Amino acid sequence: MPVDILVPPLSQTLDTLVLVEWLKKVGDPVQKGEPLFTVETDKATLEVEAPADGVLASVHAQAGDEIQIRGVIGHIQEPGKPGAPEEFPALGEVTSSDELADLDETKVLEELKDPQDLKGPRIFASPRARQLAFKKGLALKELDGCGTGPQGMIVEKDVRAYLEQNKPRATPLAQRMAQEAGLDLTTVPPSQQGERIRKADVAATLAGANMHSQAPTASSPTGPEDKMVGGAAGKGVPLSPTRKTIATRMTQSHQTSAPVTYMSEADATRLVKLRKNVLKEIGQVETRPTLTDFIIRITAHVLKKHPQLNATFDGSFLDISQAIHIGLAVDTERGLLVPVLPDTGQMGLLQIADMRSRLVQKALSGGLKPEEMSGGTFTLSNLGKLGIDHFTPIINPPQVAILGVGRLREASAVRKGKARKRYSLGLSVTCDHRVIDGAPAARFLGDICRLVEEPHLFWL
Amino acid sequence: MPKMTIAEALRQAIREEMHRDARVFCLGEDIGIEGGFGGAFTVTLGLSQEFGHQRILDTPISEAAIAGLAIGAAVAGMRPIADVQYGDFLFNMMDQLANEAAKLRYMSGGTLSVPMVMRAPIGATARGAQHAQSLEAFFTHIPGIKVACPATAYDAKGLLKSAVRDENPVILFEHKLLYGSKGPRSEKGAVSPVGEVPEEDYLVPFGQGVIRRPGGDVTIVANLLMLYRSLSAAETLAGKGIQAEVIDPRSLVPLDKELILSSVRKTGRLVIVEEDNLSGGWGAEIAAIVADEAFMWLDAPIKRVAAPDVPPPFAPVLEREYVPNEGKIINTVLSLF
């Protein structure tokens, strides 16, 4: 019997997810547990594993479609088990009239059609050829018309010949670099046509990809269907799933929310001093609390007083969260990731430092689990290290506010007629004006600034 | 090591088993009569002088009696080897074989067993529709009966000895064109798989096929005479750049399916050659197993080369057309590339 491919309940807040892409095509063999499709939740792009061994028999949703959680979006035909007869009720079994009444005839007709019919003529290939092409990530379409088997069927030999012919030739060093960077050599243009791909070519492609991943994404109209962006050499670079998610979410954020950014400047001298004293006091610890950890602690504290900023908004319902889960924007090779410090509101400074350090390490090494990036109620983004004084962060939907932390810089301040060296910290908060008006947002930022400037007030 | 034909190897196996175990005896039509051939195909020639007519037992011309006698003797503790003269006559025994021999051990919960051997010559040899059939598939379909098909002298001796010592009824299908091309009962067109046969006691176990010719491009499974035609086709195919791996299953029940599956995983192509009529043959069973368990390894459809669904014709011209030959095997293999 065909096995249903179900959409797993990966989102706490949404009933639907977006199908980013199928990682298999209809007719491809699949193994239980291997990635079958990717979905985008409100938090991340996740790979969903195949529920059974077999062949991907049908799909009912295409890339970009919204798909219902727990809905069936396709079927896997288990090997050696005939499908068609079992899809219909056995003799004697009666389909209830209610079920029949619910049937949408056009949908049924669509499902009965071979999905391949909709996309052009069926490609005949031996199971062995399909298996090999699948393993090599080769679309059989590429081989259409090249089959040399019985009746023009694509056979193993044809796939091997194609792979051999299209094998990118590269120096061993270039091969190793590409492998380490997870780069497909077929996307690397050799500097000279017909020449082998060299180290410099791989480096150029990687640099091009990086440049784009750091470019402001919100201004890009890239949707999930746009798989390529222009690279340095004019060569298209396929978007990683992470990058695609960022693109979609940032666009979604800007298009659906009404962001207003409020900026302020806080005198952080006392906070810097406090940190020094704390570090002196605690001595050698595994993770020394950074200024960011202090600000996370302060933010969690202030959010308790401003619960409407610690919330998610789906366009109609503002869900004010009891618990405070602060996400921290982390710049990684694969793009922006936002690990979440669960229950930040309950954590002490050292706990925050430990957890922050662990999550950032995982983000950088690519070891973050989806659940470690989900459930955030507020986000903090710190660009101070990169020399930014002020910026206008984009809200991480469905959250309603984000705090931007700028550079800690030396400044002189006149106090009682004397110029004194002070530390100045740029702070900004972007709030969704649909649910948070200017005054409460300003009060929130004011309270943050006040605790940065007068950290002892924390105890009030 | 002495070289001998399949008929001689079978005779040696019977002789050794009869010396080894006093319960072993032979029965059949004209198998021990003075001045006879030693059965229809010389297998028991001379054994009645050595063991006497009590143990080389000539029966009336009644296959039903042979089957009943063999089953009864086996249940009572003897080890009968029945000569069926022509495999086609197995149909006369069918109720006793299918309903009694195959099922007594099962129905009695193992209290009874039927350790008997039926030696059944098969194959089309210009004798017409009732003396020319290949009957393996009828018996591979009956649970409780083992089916073996020796294609070499070595296997003939080893498989017959395994059959005699097995606690279950075993049908040993012997091909009339493989007994030997010399001697009083040699057949026109016989191939003579004379091979070295060790003089000592040895067994060829059931369920162990053998690769008769290794190759990487296509797997050919064939038994008995078809094995030799396939080997000869493989030789011709090698000249065309196709390396065929030829597998002799040796026993069909139990079947060495792992050997076949592993070969198909290597070659991606499978041709099964059997002399029986195409429909419902053991070749179809192997095709189904491979389609089921090695589907993803196939690079071409599974093909069977078999006799058409008509009785074996008497006219030699038609019979030559009827029995799968080297040309048909070659063409079928070529159609997969």
Contacts between the chains, C-beta under 8 A, distances in Angstrom:
chain1	res1	chain2	res2	distance
A	29	B	296	5.7
A	79	B	292	7.8
A	79	B	295	6.4
A	79	B	296	7.6
A	80	B	291	7.9
A	80	B	292	4.4
A	80	B	293	7.2
A	80	B	295	7.1
A	126	B	268	7.4
A	126	B	298	6.0
A	126	B	299	4.4
A	126	B	300	6.1
A	127	B	295	5.3
A	127	B	296	4.9
A	127	B	297	7.2
A	127	B	298	5.1
A	127	B	299	7.7
A	128	B	268	4.8
A	128	B	296	6.8
A	128	B	297	5.5
A	128	B	298	5.6
A	128	B	299	4.0
A	129	B	299	6.5
A	130	B	296	7.7
A	131	B	296	4.8
A	131	B	297	7.5
A	149	B	299	7.0
A	149	B	300	6.1
A	149	B	336	7.8
A	149	B	337	7.4
A	150	B	300	5.8
A	150	B	301	6.9
A	150	B	335	6.0
A	150	B	336	6.1
A	150	B	337	7.7
A	153	B	300	7.6
A	155	B	268	7.8
A	155	B	299	4.8
A	155	B	300	6.7
A	156	B	268	5.9
A	156	B	299	4.7
A	157	B	299	7.8
